[in-house]
Amino acid sequence: FDWKEKREGVSDVGFIAQEVQEVVPEIVKESQGLNGDEPFLSVDYGKMVAILVESIKELKNEISELKGK
């Protein structure tokens, strides 16, 4: 994604919090901006790890079932 503000269009790697919030709102938090800036949303990547690991386990089971094991 590209930063719209603060970093003047610099590209970065990560998730857009608003998009993640639509799927897993529990891992998105709102933080107060510094120096009077507006609040912003951020993703708690630590919590995302557990969700991703569980998803991998589910996919692995599905693949095994499709292979007939």
Predicted model as a PDB file, atoms N, CA, C, CB and O in Angstrom, pLDDT in the B-factor column:
MODEL        1                                                                  
ATOM      1  N   PHE A   1       0.830  -1.180   0.000  1.00 72.00           N  
ATOM      2  CA  PHE A   1       0.000   0.000   0.000  1.00 72.00           C  
ATOM      3  C   PHE A   1       0.868   1.235   0.000  1.00 72.00           C  
ATOM      4  CB  PHE A   1      -0.941   0.003   1.195  1.00 72.00           C  
ATOM      5  O   PHE A   1       2.055   1.166   0.320  1.00 72.00           O  
ATOM      6  N   ASP A   2       0.296   2.346  -0.351  1.00 73.00           N  
ATOM      7  CA  ASP A   2       0.998   3.622  -0.344  1.00 73.00           C  
ATOM      8  C   ASP A   2       0.388   4.521   0.724  1.00 73.00           C  
ATOM      9  CB  ASP A   2       0.935   4.300  -1.740  1.00 73.00           C  
ATOM     10  O   ASP A   2      -0.833   4.654   0.818  1.00 73.00           O  
ATOM     11  N   TRP A   3       1.239   5.127   1.514  1.00 72.00           N  
ATOM     12  CA  TRP A   3       0.777   6.060   2.536  1.00 72.00           C  
ATOM     13  C   TRP A   3       0.220   7.301   1.860  1.00 72.00           C  
ATOM     14  CB  TRP A   3       1.921   6.434   3.514  1.00 72.00           C  
ATOM     15  O   TRP A   3       0.845   7.843   0.948  1.00 72.00           O  
ATOM     16  N   LYS A   4      -0.934   7.751   2.290  1.00 71.00           N  
ATOM     17  CA  LYS A   4      -1.523   8.951   1.722  1.00 71.00           C  
ATOM     18  C   LYS A   4      -0.969  10.200   2.401  1.00 71.00           C  
ATOM     19  CB  LYS A   4      -3.045   8.907   1.849  1.00 71.00           C  
ATOM     20  O   LYS A   4      -0.725  11.222   1.760  1.00 71.00           O  
ATOM     21  N   GLU A   5      -0.780  10.092   3.697  1.00 67.00           N  
ATOM     22  CA  GLU A   5      -0.324  11.236   4.477  1.00 67.00           C  
ATOM     23  C   GLU A   5       0.891  10.826   5.299  1.00 67.00           C  
ATOM     24  CB  GLU A   5      -1.456  11.774   5.395  1.00 67.00           C  
ATOM     25  O   GLU A   5       1.256   9.652   5.358  1.00 67.00           O  
ATOM     26  N   LYS A   6       1.489  11.788   5.912  1.00 64.00           N  
ATOM     27  CA  LYS A   6       2.610  11.601   6.839  1.00 64.00           C  
ATOM     28  C   LYS A   6       3.877  11.105   6.158  1.00 64.00           C  
ATOM     29  CB  LYS A   6       2.219  10.633   7.920  1.00 64.00           C  
ATOM     30  O   LYS A   6       4.970  11.566   6.486  1.00 64.00           O  
ATOM     31  N   ARG A   7       3.754  10.177   5.217  1.00 67.00           N  
ATOM     32  CA  ARG A   7       4.946   9.625   4.581  1.00 67.00           C  
ATOM     33  C   ARG A   7       4.966   9.935   3.098  1.00 67.00           C  
ATOM     34  CB  ARG A   7       5.021   8.120   4.800  1.00 67.00           C  
ATOM     35  O   ARG A   7       5.755   9.361   2.347  1.00 67.00           O  
ATOM     36  N   GLU A   8       4.112  10.829   2.681  1.00 71.00           N  
ATOM     37  CA  GLU A   8       4.102  11.389   1.331  1.00 71.00           C  
ATOM     38  C   GLU A   8       4.149  10.353   0.214  1.00 71.00           C  
ATOM     39  CB  GLU A   8       5.249  12.309   1.177  1.00 71.00           C  
ATOM     40  O   GLU A   8       4.999  10.431  -0.673  1.00 71.00           O  
ATOM     41  N   GLY A   9       3.236   9.382   0.254  1.00 71.00           N  
ATOM     42  CA  GLY A   9       3.126   8.417  -0.831  1.00 71.00           C  
ATOM     43  C   GLY A   9       4.133   7.288  -0.810  1.00 71.00           C  
ATOM     44  O   GLY A   9       4.220   6.526  -1.773  1.00 71.00           O  
ATOM     45  N   VAL A  10       4.898   7.161   0.263  1.00 80.00           N  
ATOM     46  CA  VAL A  10       5.885   6.082   0.360  1.00 80.00           C  
ATOM     47  C   VAL A  10       5.156   4.738   0.363  1.00 80.00           C  
ATOM     48  CB  VAL A  10       6.767   6.238   1.645  1.00 80.00           C  
ATOM     49  O   VAL A  10       4.134   4.584   1.032  1.00 80.00           O  
ATOM     50  N   SER A  11       5.687   3.766  -0.388  1.00 82.00           N  
ATOM     51  CA  SER A  11       5.103   2.423  -0.410  1.00 82.00           C  
ATOM     52  C   SER A  11       5.556   1.649   0.818  1.00 82.00           C  
ATOM     53  CB  SER A  11       5.498   1.666  -1.703  1.00 82.00           C  
ATOM     54  O   SER A  11       6.660   1.851   1.325  1.00 82.00           O  
ATOM     55  N   ASP A  12       4.674   0.748   1.295  1.00 80.00           N  
ATOM     56  CA  ASP A  12       4.982  -0.048   2.472  1.00 80.00           C  
ATOM     57  C   ASP A  12       4.311  -1.399   2.320  1.00 80.00           C  
ATOM     58  CB  ASP A  12       4.522   0.662   3.775  1.00 80.00           C  
ATOM     59  O   ASP A  12       3.480  -1.581   1.430  1.00 80.00           O  
ATOM     60  N   VAL A  13       4.658  -2.346   3.170  1.00 84.00           N  
ATOM     61  CA  VAL A  13       4.081  -3.674   3.153  1.00 84.00           C  
ATOM     62  C   VAL A  13       3.264  -3.853   4.424  1.00 84.00           C  
ATOM     63  CB  VAL A  13       5.180  -4.767   3.029  1.00 84.00           C  
ATOM     64  O   VAL A  13       3.723  -3.513   5.514  1.00 84.00           O  
ATOM     65  N   GLY A  14       2.073  -4.377   4.289  1.00 87.00           N  
ATOM     66  CA  GLY A  14       1.221  -4.605   5.445  1.00 87.00           C  
ATOM     67  C   GLY A  14      -0.220  -4.727   5.001  1.00 87.00           C  
ATOM     68  O   GLY A  14      -0.518  -4.829   3.811  1.00 87.00           O  
ATOM     69  N   PHE A  15      -1.107  -4.714   5.977  1.00 91.00           N  
ATOM     70  CA  PHE A  15      -2.529  -4.794   5.703  1.00 91.00           C  
ATOM     71  C   PHE A  15      -3.165  -3.440   5.937  1.00 91.00           C  
ATOM     72  CB  PHE A  15      -3.198  -5.866   6.573  1.00 91.00           C  
ATOM     73  O   PHE A  15      -2.704  -2.668   6.777  1.00 91.00           O  
ATOM     74  N   ILE A  16      -4.205  -3.155   5.207  1.00 90.00           N  
ATOM     75  CA  ILE A  16      -4.971  -1.934   5.421  1.00 90.00           C  
ATOM     76  C   ILE A  16      -5.993  -2.253   6.509  1.00 90.00           C  
ATOM     77  CB  ILE A  16      -5.668  -1.426   4.085  1.00 90.00           C  
ATOM     78  O   ILE A  16      -6.855  -3.113   6.332  1.00 90.00           O  
ATOM     79  N   ALA A  17      -5.886  -1.555   7.628  1.00 93.00           N  
ATOM     80  CA  ALA A  17      -6.680  -1.865   8.813  1.00 93.00           C  
ATOM     81  C   ALA A  17      -8.178  -1.876   8.523  1.00 93.00           C  
ATOM     82  CB  ALA A  17      -6.382  -0.867   9.907  1.00 93.00           C  
ATOM     83  O   ALA A  17      -8.901  -2.720   9.054  1.00 93.00           O  
ATOM     84  N   GLN A  18      -8.649  -0.965   7.700  1.00 95.00           N  
ATOM     85  CA  GLN A  18     -10.079  -0.906   7.395  1.00 95.00           C  
ATOM     86  C   GLN A  18     -10.542  -2.171   6.674  1.00 95.00           C  
ATOM     87  CB  GLN A  18     -10.391   0.329   6.542  1.00 95.00           C  
ATOM     88  O   GLN A  18     -11.667  -2.622   6.885  1.00 95.00           O  
ATOM     89  N   GLU A  19      -9.692  -2.747   5.828  1.00 95.00           N  
ATOM     90  CA  GLU A  19     -10.048  -3.978   5.128  1.00 95.00           C  
ATOM     91  C   GLU A  19     -10.032  -5.170   6.079  1.00 95.00           C  
ATOM     92  CB  GLU A  19      -9.090  -4.224   3.960  1.00 95.00           C  
ATOM     93  O   GLU A  19     -10.908  -6.031   6.006  1.00 95.00           O  
ATOM     94  N   VAL A  20      -9.048  -5.225   6.965  1.00 96.00           N  
ATOM     95  CA  VAL A  20      -8.978  -6.305   7.950  1.00 96.00           C  
ATOM     96  C   VAL A  20     -10.168  -6.228   8.890  1.00 96.00           C  
ATOM     97  CB  VAL A  20      -7.658  -6.238   8.747  1.00 96.00           C  
ATOM     98  O   VAL A  20     -10.730  -7.258   9.265  1.00 96.00           O  
ATOM     99  N   GLN A  21     -10.557  -5.024   9.275  1.00 97.00           N  
ATOM    100  CA  GLN A  21     -11.663  -4.820  10.205  1.00 97.00           C  
ATOM    101  C   GLN A  21     -12.965  -5.426   9.690  1.00 97.00           C  
ATOM    102  CB  GLN A  21     -11.856  -3.339  10.466  1.00 97.00           C  
ATOM    103  O   GLN A  21     -13.792  -5.877  10.483  1.00 97.00           O  
ATOM    104  N   GLU A  22     -13.153  -5.443   8.383  1.00 97.00           N  
ATOM    105  CA  GLU A  22     -14.358  -6.032   7.798  1.00 97.00           C  
ATOM    106  C   GLU A  22     -14.415  -7.541   8.006  1.00 97.00           C  
ATOM    107  CB  GLU A  22     -14.426  -5.716   6.313  1.00 97.00           C  
ATOM    108  O   GLU A  22     -15.500  -8.118   8.077  1.00 97.00           O  
ATOM    109  N   VAL A  23     -13.247  -8.184   8.103  1.00 95.00           N  
ATOM    110  CA  VAL A  23     -13.175  -9.640   8.210  1.00 95.00           C  
ATOM    111  C   VAL A  23     -12.946 -10.095   9.650  1.00 95.00           C  
ATOM    112  CB  VAL A  23     -12.065 -10.176   7.316  1.00 95.00           C  
ATOM    113  O   VAL A  23     -13.611 -11.016  10.124  1.00 95.00           O  
ATOM    114  N   VAL A  24     -12.018  -9.459  10.341  1.00 95.00           N  
ATOM    115  CA  VAL A  24     -11.657  -9.840  11.710  1.00 95.00           C  
ATOM    116  C   VAL A  24     -11.520  -8.574  12.565  1.00 95.00           C  
ATOM    117  CB  VAL A  24     -10.327 -10.672  11.730  1.00 95.00           C  
ATOM    118  O   VAL A  24     -10.404  -8.129  12.832  1.00 95.00           O  
ATOM    119  N   PRO A  25     -12.629  -8.003  12.987  1.00 96.00           N  
ATOM    120  CA  PRO A  25     -12.568  -6.736  13.730  1.00 96.00           C  
ATOM    121  C   PRO A  25     -11.824  -6.836  15.063  1.00 96.00           C  
ATOM    122  CB  PRO A  25     -13.964  -6.238  13.984  1.00 96.00           C  
ATOM    123  O   PRO A  25     -11.348  -5.826  15.582  1.00 96.00           O  
ATOM    124  N   GLU A  26     -11.722  -8.037  15.615  1.00 95.00           N  
ATOM    125  CA  GLU A  26     -11.062  -8.219  16.912  1.00 95.00           C  
ATOM    126  C   GLU A  26      -9.579  -7.868  16.902  1.00 95.00           C  
ATOM    127  CB  GLU A  26     -11.225  -9.637  17.363  1.00 95.00           C  
ATOM    128  O   GLU A  26      -9.005  -7.601  17.958  1.00 95.00           O  
ATOM    129  N   ILE A  27      -8.956  -7.864  15.742  1.00 96.00           N  
ATOM    130  CA  ILE A  27      -7.510  -7.598  15.719  1.00 96.00           C  
ATOM    131  C   ILE A  27      -7.177  -6.184  15.223  1.00 96.00           C  
ATOM    132  CB  ILE A  27      -6.811  -8.625  14.833  1.00 96.00           C  
ATOM    133  O   ILE A  27      -6.018  -5.861  14.963  1.00 96.00           O  
ATOM    134  N   VAL A  28      -8.205  -5.360  15.101  1.00 97.00           N  
ATOM    135  CA  VAL A  28      -7.986  -3.964  14.702  1.00 97.00           C  
ATOM    136  C   VAL A  28      -8.279  -3.083  15.900  1.00 97.00           C  
ATOM    137  CB  VAL A  28      -8.883  -3.562  13.477  1.00 97.00           C  
ATOM    138  O   VAL A  28      -9.292  -3.250  16.579  1.00 97.00           O  
ATOM    139  N   LYS A  29      -7.376  -2.137  16.152  1.00 95.00           N  
ATOM    140  CA  LYS A  29      -7.584  -1.236  17.282  1.00 95.00           C  
ATOM    141  C   LYS A  29      -7.464   0.212  16.825  1.00 95.00           C  
ATOM    142  CB  LYS A  29      -6.573  -1.530  18.410  1.00 95.00           C  
ATOM    143  O   LYS A  29      -6.777   0.533  15.855  1.00 95.00           O  
ATOM    144  N   GLU A  30      -8.154   1.065  17.557  1.00 93.00           N  
ATOM    145  CA  GLU A  30      -8.085   2.491  17.272  1.00 93.00           C  
ATOM    146  C   GLU A  30      -7.153   3.133  18.285  1.00 93.00           C  
ATOM    147  CB  GLU A  30      -9.499   3.150  17.312  1.00 93.00           C  
ATOM    148  O   GLU A  30      -7.266   2.888  19.486  1.00 93.00           O  
ATOM    149  N   SER A  31      -6.241   3.946  17.803  1.00 88.00           N  
ATOM    150  CA  SER A  31      -5.285   4.629  18.665  1.00 88.00           C  
ATOM    151  C   SER A  31      -5.419   6.133  18.486  1.00 88.00           C  
ATOM    152  CB  SER A  31      -3.842   4.172  18.361  1.00 88.00           C  
ATOM    153  O   SER A  31      -5.779   6.615  17.412  1.00 88.00           O  
ATOM    154  N   GLN A  32      -5.129   6.854  19.537  1.00 85.00           N  
ATOM    155  CA  GLN A  32      -5.149   8.312  19.456  1.00 85.00           C  
ATOM    156  C   GLN A  32      -3.945   8.797  18.685  1.00 85.00           C  
ATOM    157  CB  GLN A  32      -5.179   8.944  20.857  1.00 85.00           C  
ATOM    158  O   GLN A  32      -2.838   8.290  18.868  1.00 85.00           O  
ATOM    159  N   GLY A  33      -4.152   9.773  17.825  1.00 77.00           N  
ATOM    160  CA  GLY A  33      -3.055  10.373  17.087  1.00 77.00           C  
ATOM    161  C   GLY A  33      -2.185  11.204  18.015  1.00 77.00           C  
ATOM    162  O   GLY A  33      -2.636  11.638  19.074  1.00 77.00           O  
ATOM    163  N   LEU A  34      -0.961  11.420  17.626  1.00 73.00           N  
ATOM    164  CA  LEU A  34      -0.033  12.222  18.423  1.00 73.00           C  
ATOM    165  C   LEU A  34      -0.162  13.697  18.068  1.00 73.00           C  
ATOM    166  CB  LEU A  34       1.416  11.747  18.209  1.00 73.00           C  
ATOM    167  O   LEU A  34      -0.516  14.046  16.941  1.00 73.00           O  
ATOM    168  N   ASN A  35       0.121  14.536  19.015  1.00 76.00           N  
ATOM    169  CA  ASN A  35       0.132  15.989  18.798  1.00 76.00           C  
ATOM    170  C   ASN A  35      -1.160  16.514  18.186  1.00 76.00           C  
ATOM    171  CB  ASN A  35       1.289  16.363  17.908  1.00 76.00           C  
ATOM    172  O   ASN A  35      -1.137  17.374  17.306  1.00 76.00           O  
ATOM    173  N   GLY A  36      -2.287  15.988  18.661  1.00 74.00           N  
ATOM    174  CA  GLY A  36      -3.568  16.479  18.185  1.00 74.00           C  
ATOM    175  C   GLY A  36      -4.035  15.895  16.869  1.00 74.00           C  
ATOM    176  O   GLY A  36      -5.076  16.298  16.350  1.00 74.00           O  
ATOM    177  N   ASP A  37      -3.280  14.947  16.315  1.00 79.00           N  
ATOM    178  CA  ASP A  37      -3.713  14.308  15.077  1.00 79.00           C  
ATOM    179  C   ASP A  37      -4.948  13.453  15.337  1.00 79.00           C  
ATOM    180  CB  ASP A  37      -2.577  13.450  14.477  1.00 79.00           C  
ATOM    181  O   ASP A  37      -5.223  13.073  16.476  1.00 79.00           O  
ATOM    182  N   GLU A  38      -5.682  13.158  14.281  1.00 85.00           N  
ATOM    183  CA  GLU A  38      -6.883  12.337  14.385  1.00 85.00           C  
ATOM    184  C   GLU A  38      -6.524  10.909  14.809  1.00 85.00           C  
ATOM    185  CB  GLU A  38      -7.644  12.325  13.044  1.00 85.00           C  
ATOM    186  O   GLU A  38      -5.413  10.446  14.556  1.00 85.00           O  
ATOM    187  N   PRO A  39      -7.477  10.209  15.460  1.00 88.00           N  
ATOM    188  CA  PRO A  39      -7.253   8.797  15.782  1.00 88.00           C  
ATOM    189  C   PRO A  39      -7.055   7.999  14.491  1.00 88.00           C  
ATOM    190  CB  PRO A  39      -8.443   8.221  16.604  1.00 88.00           C  
ATOM    191  O   PRO A  39      -7.485   8.418  13.416  1.00 88.00           O  
ATOM    192  N   PHE A  40      -6.401   6.847  14.614  1.00 89.00           N  
ATOM    193  CA  PHE A  40      -6.151   6.006  13.445  1.00 89.00           C  
ATOM    194  C   PHE A  40      -6.341   4.542  13.822  1.00 89.00           C  
ATOM    195  CB  PHE A  40      -4.724   6.246  12.883  1.00 89.00           C  
ATOM    196  O   PHE A  40      -6.291   4.181  14.997  1.00 89.00           O  
ATOM    197  N   LEU A  41      -6.557   3.711  12.817  1.00 93.00           N  
ATOM    198  CA  LEU A  41      -6.709   2.273  13.010  1.00 93.00           C  
ATOM    199  C   LEU A  41      -5.397   1.577  12.718  1.00 93.00           C  
ATOM    200  CB  LEU A  41      -7.829   1.710  12.117  1.00 93.00           C  
ATOM    201  O   LEU A  41      -4.644   1.991  11.835  1.00 93.00           O  
ATOM    202  N   SER A  42      -5.124   0.507  13.471  1.00 92.00           N  
ATOM    203  CA  SER A  42      -3.941  -0.296  13.211  1.00 92.00           C  
ATOM    204  C   SER A  42      -4.266  -1.763  13.451  1.00 92.00           C  
ATOM    205  CB  SER A  42      -2.758   0.156  14.098  1.00 92.00           C  
ATOM    206  O   SER A  42      -5.207  -2.096  14.172  1.00 92.00           O  
ATOM    207  N   VAL A  43      -3.481  -2.626  12.841  1.00 94.00           N  
ATOM    208  CA  VAL A  43      -3.667  -4.071  12.951  1.00 94.00           C  
ATOM    209  C   VAL A  43      -2.714  -4.601  14.018  1.00 94.00           C  
ATOM    210  CB  VAL A  43      -3.423  -4.782  11.577  1.00 94.00           C  
ATOM    211  O   VAL A  43      -1.533  -4.256  14.037  1.00 94.00           O  
ATOM    212  N   ASP A  44      -3.238  -5.440  14.900  1.00 95.00           N  
ATOM    213  CA  ASP A  44      -2.409  -6.111  15.908  1.00 95.00           C  
ATOM    214  C   ASP A  44      -1.864  -7.384  15.261  1.00 95.00           C  
ATOM    215  CB  ASP A  44      -3.233  -6.436  17.233  1.00 95.00           C  
ATOM    216  O   ASP A  44      -2.512  -8.430  15.288  1.00 95.00           O  
ATOM    217  N   TYR A  45      -0.675  -7.283  14.685  1.00 94.00           N  
ATOM    218  CA  TYR A  45      -0.103  -8.399  13.930  1.00 94.00           C  
ATOM    219  C   TYR A  45       0.174  -9.609  14.809  1.00 94.00           C  
ATOM    220  CB  TYR A  45       1.176  -7.964  13.249  1.00 94.00           C  
ATOM    221  O   TYR A  45       0.140 -10.737  14.316  1.00 94.00           O  
ATOM    222  N   GLY A  46       0.446  -9.411  16.090  1.00 94.00           N  
ATOM    223  CA  GLY A  46       0.670 -10.529  16.998  1.00 94.00           C  
ATOM    224  C   GLY A  46      -0.546 -11.437  17.083  1.00 94.00           C  
ATOM    225  O   GLY A  46      -0.412 -12.660  17.110  1.00 94.00           O  
ATOM    226  N   LYS A  47      -1.735 -10.841  17.125  1.00 94.00           N  
ATOM    227  CA  LYS A  47      -2.964 -11.626  17.168  1.00 94.00           C  
ATOM    228  C   LYS A  47      -3.262 -12.278  15.826  1.00 94.00           C  
ATOM    229  CB  LYS A  47      -4.130 -10.751  17.588  1.00 94.00           C  
ATOM    230  O   LYS A  47      -3.930 -13.310  15.769  1.00 94.00           O  
ATOM    231  N   MET A  48      -2.778 -11.690  14.766  1.00 93.00           N  
ATOM    232  CA  MET A  48      -3.031 -12.234  13.439  1.00 93.00           C  
ATOM    233  C   MET A  48      -2.317 -13.576  13.244  1.00 93.00           C  
ATOM    234  CB  MET A  48      -2.585 -11.236  12.367  1.00 93.00           C  
ATOM    235  O   MET A  48      -2.794 -14.424  12.490  1.00 93.00           O  
ATOM    236  N   VAL A  49      -1.198 -13.771  13.906  1.00 94.00           N  
ATOM    237  CA  VAL A  49      -0.425 -15.010  13.752  1.00 94.00           C  
ATOM    238  C   VAL A  49      -1.278 -16.223  14.084  1.00 94.00           C  
ATOM    239  CB  VAL A  49       0.823 -14.985  14.646  1.00 94.00           C  
ATOM    240  O   VAL A  49      -1.283 -17.197  13.331  1.00 94.00           O  
ATOM    241  N   ALA A  50      -2.001 -16.180  15.201  1.00 93.00           N  
ATOM    242  CA  ALA A  50      -2.826 -17.321  15.603  1.00 93.00           C  
ATOM    243  C   ALA A  50      -3.896 -17.619  14.555  1.00 93.00           C  
ATOM    244  CB  ALA A  50      -3.482 -17.054  16.965  1.00 93.00           C  
ATOM    245  O   ALA A  50      -4.167 -18.783  14.258  1.00 93.00           O  
ATOM    246  N   ILE A  51      -4.493 -16.592  14.005  1.00 93.00           N  
ATOM    247  CA  ILE A  51      -5.524 -16.780  12.983  1.00 93.00           C  
ATOM    248  C   ILE A  51      -4.923 -17.419  11.734  1.00 93.00           C  
ATOM    249  CB  ILE A  51      -6.190 -15.433  12.628  1.00 93.00           C  
ATOM    250  O   ILE A  51      -5.523 -18.319  11.147  1.00 93.00           O  
ATOM    251  N   LEU A  52      -3.754 -16.962  11.332  1.00 94.00           N  
ATOM    252  CA  LEU A  52      -3.111 -17.512  10.134  1.00 94.00           C  
ATOM    253  C   LEU A  52      -2.691 -18.964  10.331  1.00 94.00           C  
ATOM    254  CB  LEU A  52      -1.897 -16.673   9.758  1.00 94.00           C  
ATOM    255  O   LEU A  52      -2.844 -19.781   9.423  1.00 94.00           O  
ATOM    256  N   VAL A  53      -2.162 -19.293  11.511  1.00 96.00           N  
ATOM    257  CA  VAL A  53      -1.757 -20.677  11.791  1.00 96.00           C  
ATOM    258  C   VAL A  53      -2.973 -21.595  11.753  1.00 96.00           C  
ATOM    259  CB  VAL A  53      -1.050 -20.776  13.169  1.00 96.00           C  
ATOM    260  O   VAL A  53      -2.912 -22.678  11.172  1.00 96.00           O  
ATOM    261  N   GLU A  54      -4.077 -21.174  12.367  1.00 96.00           N  
ATOM    262  CA  GLU A  54      -5.290 -21.988  12.355  1.00 96.00           C  
ATOM    263  C   GLU A  54      -5.810 -22.159  10.930  1.00 96.00           C  
ATOM    264  CB  GLU A  54      -6.373 -21.355  13.246  1.00 96.00           C  
ATOM    265  O   GLU A  54      -6.291 -23.235  10.575  1.00 96.00           O  
ATOM    266  N   SER A  55      -5.722 -21.122  10.118  1.00 96.00           N  
ATOM    267  CA  SER A  55      -6.146 -21.213   8.720  1.00 96.00           C  
ATOM    268  C   SER A  55      -5.305 -22.213   7.948  1.00 96.00           C  
ATOM    269  CB  SER A  55      -6.067 -19.849   8.051  1.00 96.00           C  
ATOM    270  O   SER A  55      -5.829 -22.969   7.130  1.00 96.00           O  
ATOM    271  N   ILE A  56      -4.009 -22.221   8.205  1.00 97.00           N  
ATOM    272  CA  ILE A  56      -3.119 -23.181   7.545  1.00 97.00           C  
ATOM    273  C   ILE A  56      -3.490 -24.603   7.940  1.00 97.00           C  
ATOM    274  CB  ILE A  56      -1.646 -22.896   7.903  1.00 97.00           C  
ATOM    275  O   ILE A  56      -3.514 -25.494   7.092  1.00 97.00           O  
ATOM    276  N   LYS A  57      -3.780 -24.823   9.220  1.00 98.00           N  
ATOM    277  CA  LYS A  57      -4.188 -26.152   9.690  1.00 98.00           C  
ATOM    278  C   LYS A  57      -5.469 -26.598   9.000  1.00 98.00           C  
ATOM    279  CB  LYS A  57      -4.382 -26.152  11.216  1.00 98.00           C  
ATOM    280  O   LYS A  57      -5.584 -27.753   8.591  1.00 98.00           O  
ATOM    281  N   GLU A  58      -6.428 -25.696   8.870  1.00 97.00           N  
ATOM    282  CA  GLU A  58      -7.686 -26.030   8.206  1.00 97.00           C  
ATOM    283  C   GLU A  58      -7.453 -26.369   6.740  1.00 97.00           C  
ATOM    284  CB  GLU A  58      -8.680 -24.872   8.327  1.00 97.00           C  
ATOM    285  O   GLU A  58      -8.028 -27.328   6.226  1.00 97.00           O  
ATOM    286  N   LEU A  59      -6.622 -25.596   6.072  1.00 97.00           N  
ATOM    287  CA  LEU A  59      -6.319 -25.873   4.660  1.00 97.00           C  
ATOM    288  C   LEU A  59      -5.595 -27.204   4.493  1.00 97.00           C  
ATOM    289  CB  LEU A  59      -5.469 -24.743   4.066  1.00 97.00           C  
ATOM    290  O   LEU A  59      -5.852 -27.949   3.547  1.00 97.00           O  
ATOM    291  N   LYS A  60      -4.692 -27.491   5.417  1.00 96.00           N  
ATOM    292  CA  LYS A  60      -3.962 -28.766   5.360  1.00 96.00           C  
ATOM    293  C   LYS A  60      -4.930 -29.937   5.499  1.00 96.00           C  
ATOM    294  CB  LYS A  60      -2.882 -28.831   6.470  1.00 96.00           C  
ATOM    295  O   LYS A  60      -4.811 -30.928   4.779  1.00 96.00           O  
ATOM    296  N   ASN A  61      -5.885 -29.829   6.417  1.00 95.00           N  
ATOM    297  CA  ASN A  61      -6.887 -30.888   6.586  1.00 95.00           C  
ATOM    298  C   ASN A  61      -7.743 -31.034   5.332  1.00 95.00           C  
ATOM    299  CB  ASN A  61      -7.781 -30.595   7.804  1.00 95.00           C  
ATOM    300  O   ASN A  61      -8.047 -32.149   4.909  1.00 95.00           O  
ATOM    301  N   GLU A  62      -8.128 -29.912   4.744  1.00 96.00           N  
ATOM    302  CA  GLU A  62      -8.940 -29.949   3.533  1.00 96.00           C  
ATOM    303  C   GLU A  62      -8.180 -30.610   2.380  1.00 96.00           C  
ATOM    304  CB  GLU A  62      -9.370 -28.532   3.140  1.00 96.00           C  
ATOM    305  O   GLU A  62      -8.748 -31.401   1.626  1.00 96.00           O  
ATOM    306  N   ILE A  63      -6.919 -30.285   2.254  1.00 96.00           N  
ATOM    307  CA  ILE A  63      -6.093 -30.897   1.195  1.00 96.00           C  
ATOM    308  C   ILE A  63      -5.980 -32.398   1.424  1.00 96.00           C  
ATOM    309  CB  ILE A  63      -4.678 -30.254   1.152  1.00 96.00           C  
ATOM    310  O   ILE A  63      -6.087 -33.185   0.484  1.00 96.00           O  
ATOM    311  N   SER A  64      -5.765 -32.788   2.664  1.00 94.00           N  
ATOM    312  CA  SER A  64      -5.673 -34.230   2.976  1.00 94.00           C  
ATOM    313  C   SER A  64      -6.962 -34.946   2.618  1.00 94.00           C  
ATOM    314  CB  SER A  64      -5.354 -34.446   4.468  1.00 94.00           C  
ATOM    315  O   SER A  64      -6.921 -36.039   2.053  1.00 94.00           O  
ATOM    316  N   GLU A  65      -8.109 -34.351   2.935  1.00 94.00           N  
ATOM    317  CA  GLU A  65      -9.402 -34.951   2.601  1.00 94.00           C  
ATOM    318  C   GLU A  65      -9.577 -35.071   1.087  1.00 94.00           C  
ATOM    319  CB  GLU A  65     -10.547 -34.121   3.200  1.00 94.00           C  
ATOM    320  O   GLU A  65     -10.071 -36.086   0.596  1.00 94.00           O  
ATOM    321  N   LEU A  66      -9.179 -34.053   0.361  1.00 94.00           N  
ATOM    322  CA  LEU A  66      -9.310 -34.080  -1.093  1.00 94.00           C  
ATOM    323  C   LEU A  66      -8.397 -35.117  -1.729  1.00 94.00           C  
ATOM    324  CB  LEU A  66      -9.009 -32.713  -1.668  1.00 94.00           C  
ATOM    325  O   LEU A  66      -8.721 -35.684  -2.773  1.00 94.00           O  
ATOM    326  N   LYS A  67      -7.248 -35.363  -1.093  1.00 93.00           N  
ATOM    327  CA  LYS A  67      -6.326 -36.369  -1.592  1.00 93.00           C  
ATOM    328  C   LYS A  67      -6.763 -37.776  -1.198  1.00 93.00           C  
ATOM    329  CB  LYS A  67      -4.926 -36.095  -1.077  1.00 93.00           C  
ATOM    330  O   LYS A  67      -6.203 -38.758  -1.686  1.00 93.00           O  
ATOM    331  N   GLY A  68      -7.762 -37.881  -0.313  1.00 89.00           N  
ATOM    332  CA  GLY A  68      -8.284 -39.184   0.083  1.00 89.00           C  
ATOM    333  C   GLY A  68      -7.511 -39.854   1.192  1.00 89.00           C  
ATOM    334  O   GLY A  68      -7.561 -41.076   1.334  1.00 89.00           O  
ATOM    335  N   LYS A  69      -6.787 -39.064   1.991  1.00 67.00           N  
ATOM    336  CA  LYS A  69      -6.013 -39.662   3.087  1.00 67.00           C  
ATOM    337  C   LYS A  69      -6.799 -39.670   4.349  1.00 67.00           C  
ATOM    338  CB  LYS A  69      -4.715 -38.926   3.305  1.00 67.00           C  
ATOM    339  O   LYS A  69      -6.309 -40.135   5.378  1.00 67.00           O  
TER     340      LYS A  69                                                      
ENDMDL                                                                          
END                                                                             
